[in-house]
Amino acid sequence: MTEVTMNDLFVAIKDLSGDIGGIKTEIKDVKTTVNSIEKRVTNLETGMQEIRNEIQEVKADMREMKAELKHDIKKLGIKYKHLTQDVMDVRADMAELQEGTN
C-alpha cells in the first residue's frame, strides 16, 4: 500500500479544482447556448403569430371583397336586365315606326 502525502492531496485537489472550473465553463457555455436557442424560439413564435395575424387579415379582406363582388355582380345583373328591356323597347318602337311608314 502506498502512502498518500500532503503534496499528493494538494495535486489531486488542484486537478479536481481545474476539472470543476472546466465543468463550470462548459455549464456556462451550455446556458449561453440554451439562452440563444430560447431567443430564437421566441423570435420564431413571434414571427409565426405575426403570420397568423396577417392570414386572418387577408381572410377578412377576402370576405369583404367577396361581399363587394357579389354586390357588384347583382348591380350588373340589374343593369343588364334594364338594358335588355331598353333594347326590347327600342325594337318595339322601331317595329311600330316601320309599320307606320308602310
N, C-alpha and C positions, 0 to 999 in steps of 0.2 A: 504494500500500500504506500502510495506516495503522500508526502506531506504537503499540504497547501500552505503557502506562505502568504503573508500580507500583501506582498507585491503581486502574487498571482490573483488575489482578490481584487486589488486595485485595477489590474489589467482587465479582469473579467468585467468589473463594474464599468470601466471606461468603454469597453467593447459594447456592453449592453446599453450604455447611455448613447453611444453612436447609433446603434440599431434603433433605439427608441426615437432618437432625433430623425432618423431616416423615415421611420414609420409615420411620425408626426408630419413630416414634409409630404409624404405620399397622401396622408389623410387630407391635408390642406389642399393638395392638387386635386384630389377627388372631389372635395367640397366645391372648389372653384369650377370644376367641370360640371358638376351637378347644377350649380347656380346658373352657369351658362346655358345648359340644356333647359332648365326651368324657364329662363328668359325667352329662349327660342320657342318653347311650347306655348308660353303666354302670348308671344307675338303671333304664332300660328292660330291660336284660338281667337285672338282679336281679329286677325285677318279673315278667318272663316266667318265670324259673326258679321263683319262688315259685308262680306259677300252675301250672306243670308239676307241681311237688310236690303242690299241692292236688289236681290232677286225679288223680294217682297214688293219693293218699289216698282220694279219692272212689271210684275204681275198686276199691280194696281193700275199702272199706266195702261197696260194692255186691256184690262177690263173697261177702263174709261174710253179707250179708243174703240173698243168693240161696240160699246153703247152708242158712241157718236156715229160710228159707221152704220149701225142699224138705223139710227135716226135719219142719217143722210140718204140711205137706200130707200127708206119709207118716203121721204120727201121727193126723191127722184121718181119713185113709182107713182105718187100722186100727180107730179108734174107731167109724167108720161101719159097718164090717163087723161089729164086735161088737154094735153097737146093732141092726143088721138081723137078726142071729142071735137077739138077745134078743126082738125083735118076733115073729119066726117061732116061737120057743119059747112065747111068751105065747099066740099064736094057736093053737098046737097044744094047749096046756093048756086054753084056752077051749073048743076043739072037743071035747076029752075030757070036760070038765065038762058040756058041753051033751049029749053022748051019754049021759053017766051020769045026767042028770036026765030023759032021755026014756024 
